[in-house]
């Protein structure tokens, strides 16, 4: 429900806008950074930061003298993830997929420009980033994210992608919107996505959609492995059928 202007708290809106400025790409921000990004005077930003700091939603980074999100934001995040409900249902299936394939498996949901990991069973660590529940990664260059974007109108996808930078993490990263649109259409047609070293060299993964009782895609599940050990063809022939089967099991469970 949208509130009219009389019902809104401008102070609350500004406080939340400050929190939203912090992203995985920009975890630490200075006062001047926030002032420029929000086009608000530094003195005003400082007052909001002081209040958020008192409440433990913002902390001071002693090394850079900038600001970063505090522990209270993490508490809210985990509470929100718990409130999604389906993670309790899906987690045993993620573990089942990881056992079957002897590879790491994860579930993520879309949060604007990013995906957020809500369930994970790690067998081996292939990425330089340590993925845990709550980790955020750009949607456009992950198989989980591409699955979640594929089931949205591309006009909406373009709006989502304007929230961040389409950065080339590897030579395989898709940053051209026309190419990405074709990729997303193919994903929707095939019912799965493949990420061939688009986020990190050596990382190969595949993702499939998870549907709710209304038939809407609410999450995606993936399996990831080393490209030095598993070929693209082997991924398609051996792992993707198991991935899709588990995704269908979760979707069926959510329909009950």
Number of C-alpha atoms within 10 A of each C-alpha: 3 6 8 7 8 7 8 11 10 11 10 11 10 16 16 13 13 19 18 10 17 16 17 11 11 9 12 19 19 14 16 16 14 22 17 11 10 14 11 13 13 15 11 11 19 15 12 19 22 15 13 20 17 11 13 14 20 22 19 18 14 8 6 10 12 16 20 21 23 17 14 13 14 13 11 12 14 13 11 12 19 13 11 11 11 18 19 14 13 25 19 15 22 27 20 15 25 22 15 12 17 16 20 22 28 27 28 28 24 22 14 16 22 24 25 23 23 25 23 24 22 19 16 12 14 19 15 8 10 8 15 15 17 17 15 21 24 24 25 28 26 27 28 34 26 28 30 29 26 25 18 13 10 16 8 10 20 13 12 17 18 11 11 14 11 18 13 13 15 13 11 15 20 19 15 9 15 9 10 18 17 11 17 23 15 14 23 19 11 10 15 25 28 25 21 21 20 22 24 20 17 15 19 26 26 26 30 31 29 27 20 17 12 8 10 12 20 16 26 26 31 30 30 29 24 18 17 10 10 16 14 15 9 11 19 13 11 12 20 21 13 16 25 20 13 21 26 16 14 24 24 14 15 17 11 7
